[in-house]
Amino acid sequence: MTFSPLATGGRKITSVAVESDPQRYQRTTDDCDRALIELIIGGTLLHESTLKLQAAFAAAIARAHPDRH
């Protein structure tokens, strides 16, 4: 994971290496991976409320698999 500084202070994630072995990880989309990483960092590492992050992840999954909903 690579972070870059923001002009307003703080940092943002600018790149991420994601597991791509199909036997260990079923790849969806960059949007799904980004939402999952934000959910893990926000909820687990930063102890933030995850309600919005969970909704963003669910929406990303729905966009990636419209035939399943």
Secondary structure per residue as TSV (DSSP state, phi and psi in degrees):
chain	resnum	aa	ss	phi	psi
A	1	M	-	360.0	135.0
A	2	T	E	-118.1	135.4
A	3	F	E	-112.7	146.3
A	4	S	E	-126.5	145.9
A	5	P	E	-71.1	148.4
A	6	L	-	-98.0	148.9
A	7	A	T	-62.2	-28.2
A	8	T	T	-89.2	3.5
A	9	G	S	102.2	161.9
A	10	G	S	79.3	-167.4
A	11	R	E	-141.5	161.7
A	12	K	E	-132.5	153.9
A	13	I	E	-75.6	126.2
A	14	T	E	-112.4	-18.1
A	15	S	E	-159.0	153.3
A	16	V	-	-145.9	139.6
A	17	A	-	-95.8	127.3
A	18	V	-	-117.9	140.1
A	19	E	-	-52.7	133.5
A	20	S	-	-128.0	8.4
A	21	D	-	-72.2	114.1
A	22	P	T	-62.7	-17.9
A	23	Q	T	-78.4	-18.8
A	24	R	T	-113.6	-19.9
A	25	Y	-	-148.8	123.9
A	26	Q	-	-88.1	105.6
A	27	R	-	-67.4	137.6
A	28	T	-	-115.1	-95.5
A	29	T	-	-137.9	166.1
A	30	D	H	-60.0	-37.9
A	31	D	H	-61.2	-42.4
A	32	C	H	-65.8	-44.1
A	33	D	H	-62.4	-42.7
A	34	R	H	-62.0	-46.2
A	35	A	H	-63.5	-39.6
A	36	L	H	-65.9	-42.1
A	37	I	H	-64.0	-42.5
A	38	E	H	-62.3	-39.5
A	39	L	H	-63.3	-44.9
A	40	I	I	-65.4	-47.6
A	41	I	I	-66.1	-48.5
A	42	G	I	-63.3	-46.8
A	43	G	I	-81.2	-44.3
A	44	T	I	-86.1	-48.2
A	45	L	I	-85.1	-39.1
A	46	L	S	-100.7	-6.0
A	47	H	-	55.3	37.4
A	48	E	-	-86.5	162.9
A	49	S	-	-63.1	136.7
A	50	T	-	-107.5	7.8
A	51	L	H	-58.1	-49.0
A	52	K	H	-67.9	-38.0
A	53	L	H	-67.0	-38.8
A	54	Q	H	-64.0	-41.1
A	55	A	H	-64.7	-40.5
A	56	A	H	-64.8	-39.6
A	57	F	H	-66.7	-44.7
A	58	A	H	-61.5	-40.0
A	59	A	H	-65.8	-39.3
A	60	A	H	-64.7	-41.0
A	61	I	H	-64.1	-42.8
A	62	A	H	-62.1	-39.6
A	63	R	H	-67.9	-36.4
A	64	A	H	-73.1	-28.1
A	65	H	-	-133.3	65.4
A	66	P	G	-63.5	-22.1
A	67	D	G	-74.6	-13.7
A	68	R	G	-92.2	-4.7
A	69	H	-	-120.0	360.0
